[in-house]
Amino acid sequence: MKKTVLIFFMVSEALLLLSCSDQVNPKTDLENVYSLNCIMRGDTTSQIATVTHSYEISGFDPASNTTNPFIAGARIKVYYNDSVFVFRDTTAIRTDISRYTTPIHYYYVNKLYPKSGDSIKIVATLPNGKVLSAATKTYQTSSVFFTNQQDQYTSIYSYTIYLKFGWVSVLSTADIASAFFAPDLLIYYHKNDDPAKKRLIKKVPWLYSETAGPVYPPIQNSIFDIAYDMSTVNRAMSEIAGSDPDKGNYIIEGASFRILVMDQNLATYYNAQKTYMDEFSVRINQPDFTNIKGGLGIFGAFTARLMDVPVATDYIQSFGYGY
């Protein structure tokens, strides 16, 4: 017995010394990786793309990098409907210069309004000759219609019990199979003491979970109705001002119900990036998704369809807000 205990301690000490002598280095040699991101929108004629590259940092904090990783001088082309659209490179003034001080570099093209169910391809040739490419299907706003726009349950009153929304799609059977639908109920507001009166958006959860906090509607590969209990809407409304005693400083502009129609690539990426169960939780096994050949990033497509949701003034006033 004594011999067994002695062997146990000897093995334990050996493992302890081994674990102390091994240094775990979270950094490896830098691999030069390029990223292309472009989302084709079916509700506008202007499309935007960005190209970035990986970068090295001196320590272990990625936010310590202050060198702009966006790449200029790339040649980006989109092949659509037997036509070639060439993106132009430009810059935009950066409002937040806490990390990067140089302008934002991006690429854009006008007069590109993709229709529903069409194939589209993007090819980006970088200044060093590296080529990034991807393909997807597009969607258009006219592909979705709301079924209950005049329904009594699509307006917010003090006596409303629940809100119910439904929609249908005119996409073909083949296109429906690759389309994903993400519903959102949005409340628009601004703060009265903001000189710019910047519009802010409160996304209403589908429900509040005792364990997971706010739960938002899932992305679906089918057409379906969705209902919001007014107790959930009331809680979301109260969260706009939160503990701020000056409720009158919050001006409610209105509300809308929105449907996002996405291709499979964007839907997969969207789900992969849903790391937060609530505002205090994050996954430690963050998944990556890319459909870019030759690099990383996402080339996807979506369109947005919105329906106005009237909000009664007495309901707004019941929270102390302005309207």
N, C-alpha and C positions, 0 to 999 in steps of 0.2 A: 504493500500500500504506500509506504514512504517513498519507495523507488518510483512508483507511478506519479505521485505528486511532484517529486523532484523533476521528472522528465517533462511534466506539464508546464512547470514554471520555466524550465530551460527553453522549451519550444516557444512559449509565450514571449519571453525576453528576446528571442531571436527574431520573431515576427515583428516585435515592436521596434527593434533596431533597424530591421529591413525597411519598415514603413517610414521611419524617420529619415533614412538615408536617401530614399527615392524622392526626387523633386518632380512634381507634376507641373508641366509647362502648358498653359492653355493656348499659347501661340505657336504657330508653325511658320515655315517659310511662306512668304506672300505669293499667292497664285494670282496672276493677272486675269481677272474675270470681268467681263463686260455685261451690262444689263440694258435691255431695251424694254420700254414700257409704252404701250399705246392702247387706248380704249376707244373703239369706234362707236360714236354715239348716233343713234337713229333719230334724235330729236333736234339736231343742229347740222349746219353745213360746214362748220369749222371743226377740224380734228387736230389733236395735239399729241406729240411724242417726245420722249426724253431718252437720253443715252447717258449712262454713268459707268464708272469703273471702280474696281476694288481699290483700297488704299491701305497703307501701313500706318501704324501709330506707334509712338515711343513706349507707351505704357500698356495698360489693359482696359482703358475706358474708351469705347468707340466714339463717344461724344467729344473726345479731346481733339479729334481731327478738325483743323480749320481750313484745309485746302479743299476748294470746291471740286467735288468728284464728277461734275457734269461735263460731258464732252462736246466740244464745238467742232464744226467742220465735217460732220458725217453727211453722207448722201443717203437719204431715206426716200424710198419709193413705195407706193401702194398700187397694187394691180387689182383693178376692179372693173367688171363689166366691159371687158375688152379695151379698157383705157388705163393709162399710167398717170398717177398723180404724184408730183414731186414736192416733198416738204421743203419749206424754207426755214433756215435757222435764224433765230432772233433771241433777244434777251428781255427780261422784265426786271424792274426795280425790286429789290428784296426789302420787304418791310421789317422783317426780323433779322438783324445783323449780329445777334448774340453769338452765333457760331461761324457763319459764312458772311463775308462782307462784300463779295463780288456779286454782280447781278445773276439772276436765275437764267440759265441757258436752256432753251427748248426749241422744238421744231413744230411748225404748223402748216396746214394746207386748208384752203377755202374751197367752197363749191363742191365739196364731196359729201353727198347726202345718200348714204347707202339704203337700199330697199330691204325688205324682209326676205330672209331665206337665201340670200345671195352669198356666194363664196368670195372671200377677200384675202389677199396675201400682202405681207409687208416684208421688205428687204432693206436692211440698213448696212451700208458699207462704211466702215470707220476709216479715219485718216491713215491708220496703219495697215489697211487692207483687210482687216478682220470683217467677216460677214455674219450678221445676225438675221434670222428670218423666222416667220411663223405664218399660220393661216387659220381662218375661223369662218363662221357664218354671221351674218348681220341681221338686225331686227329694226323695225320701224314703229313709230308711235301708233300708226293706224292699225297695227296688228292686234291691239287690245281695246276692248270696249267695256264700260261699266254697265251692269245690268239693273242697278237700282238707284239711279241718280235722283229720281224724284221720290224716293222712299222716305217715309216719316222717320226712319231710324238712321238717316244719314245727316241729321242736324243735331247740334248740342244745345239742349235746353236744361233748365233746372229740374224738370220732371222726366228727362230722358232716362230710360232704364238700361239700355245697351245700344251700341252702334254696330250696324251690320253692313258689310260691303261684299259685293260679288262682282265678278268680271268674267268675260269670255274672250276667246282669241280666234281670229280668222286665219291663223297660220295653218299651213297644210299639215297633214298627218305626219309627214316626214320631218317637218320643221318643229312641230310640237315636241317630238321625241328628243330634240336637242336644246329645247328652250327651258329656262328655269325662271320662276316668278318669285319675287321678294316683295311682300306688302309692307307698307309703313303708314302709320298715322302720325302726322306732324302738326305741331302747334307753333305758330310764328309769333314772335314778340320782339320788342326792343326796350331798352332802358331810356327813360325820359331824360336822364342826366347825361346821356351820350350825345355830344354835339353832332356826330355823324349819323345818329339814329340807325346804327348797324343792325340789320335783321339777324336775330338769333332763332335757333330752332330747337324745340324740345321734342324728341322722339318718344312717343307713348309706348310703353311696354305692352305686350300682349297680356301679361299677367305678372304678378309679383310672387316669387317663391320664397318661402320661409327660410330655405337653405341657400338658394342660388341668387336671391335678389331679383332684379328685373329680368324677365325672360321675353325676348322679342320673337316675332313670328318667324318660323323656319322658312328656308328657301324650298319651294316645291316644284317638282317636275310635272305639275298638273294644274288644272283650273279648279279653284275651290272658293267657297265663301269663308269669310272670317268675321268674328264678332268680338267686340271689346266691351267688357262689363264697365258700367259707368263708375264703379268704385275705383277701378284702375285708372280711368281718365281723370277722376277727381284727385287721386294721389299724385299723378303726373303734373297736374295743374298746380297743386300746392308746392311741388318741388321746384317750380320755376323761380320763386322768390326764396324758398327755403326758410331759414331763420331770420332773414332780413326783415326788420320791422317796417321798413318803408315799402309796403306793398304797392302803393300808388305810383311808385317809380317804374313799375313794370307795365308796359302797354301791350295788350294782346291785339295782334293784327288780324288773326284769323286762324284757320286750320285747313288741312287738306289730307286726303287719302291718296297714297301714291303706290303705283305698281312699277317695279323695275323688272324688265324682261332682259335676261342675260343669257349669253351662250354658255356652254358647258365649261369652257376654260375659265371665264370670269367667275362663274358660280363656284367652281372648285377652289379657286384662289380666295374668294370671299370667305368661304367656309374655313379654309386653312388659316386665315388671318383672324378668325374670331377667337382670340386668345382669352378674352375677358368674360368670365361668368358674371362678374359685376365689376364695379370700378376699383375694387381692392384685390381682385384675384387675377392671376396670370399663369398660363401654362409654362412649365419648364421644358417641355418637349415640343417646342414650336415647330410645326411641320413646314417644309418649303414646297412650293409648287411653281413650276415654270413650264411654259410651252414654247419657249424660244430656242430654236436650233442654233448652236454655237455659243450660247451664253445663258444668262438668266433673265427673268422678267416675265411679263404677261402681255399677250396680244389678245384682247377680248372684244366683245361687243355688247352694248346694252341700249335700251331706250327707256324713257320714263313717261308714264301716263298719270296725270294728276286730276283729281276730282275735288272741287271746292266743298268744304264742310262748314256750313254756317254755324256761328257760335253766338248765342243770344247774349245781349248786353247784361241782363240781370244775372246770368250765370257767371259772367266775367266779374261783375261787381261783388258777387258773393265771396270771392277770394280777396277782395280789396284791390284788385288790379284796375288799371285804366283801360280804355278801349278806343 
